Amino acid sequence: MVARDTTTSEGWLAEFCARIGVAPPAPAQVDELLALAATAAHSSERIAAPLACWAAGVSGRPVEELARIAEEIE
């Protein structure tokens, strides 16, 4: 097993994804998810950010579609 530098976000996420059996997000997906999280966090309480990303993951819908929906919420 290759040791990962889990002190970085990329290394930590790679290790987490390996342990739960999913591929880590591609760089474009990371950008989309961070944008979704930012919209949620800046539109309401910060706790909405990780929970919106969780909802995005379980929805199975494209992140770009979910980002548009999030931006419509006032």
C-alpha positions in Angstrom: 0.0 0.0 0.0 1.3 3.4 -1.0 1.4 5.9 1.9 -0.5 9.1 1.1 0.2 12.6 2.5 -3.1 13.0 4.3 -2.2 16.4 5.6 -3.3 17.8 2.2 -6.9 17.9 1.0 -6.0 15.9 -2.1 -4.2 13.2 -0.1 -6.8 13.0 2.6 -9.6 12.8 0.0 -7.7 10.1 -2.0 -7.3 8.0 1.2 -11.0 8.5 2.2 -12.2 7.6 -1.2 -10.0 4.5 -1.3 -11.4 3.4 2.1 -15.0 3.8 1.0 -14.5 2.3 -2.4 -15.1 5.2 -4.7 -12.9 7.1 -7.1 -11.9 10.6 -6.0 -13.5 13.4 -7.9 -11.7 14.7 -11.0 -10.3 18.2 -10.8 -13.3 19.7 -12.7 -15.7 18.0 -10.3 -13.8 19.4 -7.3 -14.2 22.9 -8.7 -17.9 22.3 -9.3 -18.5 20.9 -5.8 -16.5 23.7 -4.2 -18.6 26.2 -6.1 -21.8 24.5 -4.9 -20.5 24.5 -1.4 -19.6 28.2 -1.6 -23.1 29.1 -2.9 -24.7 27.2 0.0 -22.4 28.7 2.6 -22.7 32.2 1.4 -26.5 32.0 1.0 -27.2 30.7 4.4 -25.4 29.3 7.4 -22.0 27.7 6.6 -23.3 24.3 7.7 -25.4 24.2 4.5 -22.2 23.7 2.4 -21.3 20.1 3.4 -24.9 19.1 3.6 -25.6 20.5 0.1 -22.7 18.5 -1.2 -24.0 15.4 0.6 -27.4 15.9 -1.0 -25.7 16.4 -4.4 -23.9 13.1 -4.0 -27.0 11.1 -3.1 -29.2 12.8 -5.8 -27.2 11.4 -8.7 -27.9 14.6 -10.6 -25.1 16.5 -12.4 -23.4 19.0 -10.2 -23.8 21.8 -12.8 -27.6 21.3 -12.6 -27.5 21.3 -8.9 -25.4 24.5 -8.9 -28.0 26.3 -11.0 -30.8 25.2 -8.6 -28.7 26.4 -5.6 -28.2 29.8 -7.2 -31.9 30.2 -7.6 -32.5 29.8 -3.9 -32.8 33.2 -2.0 
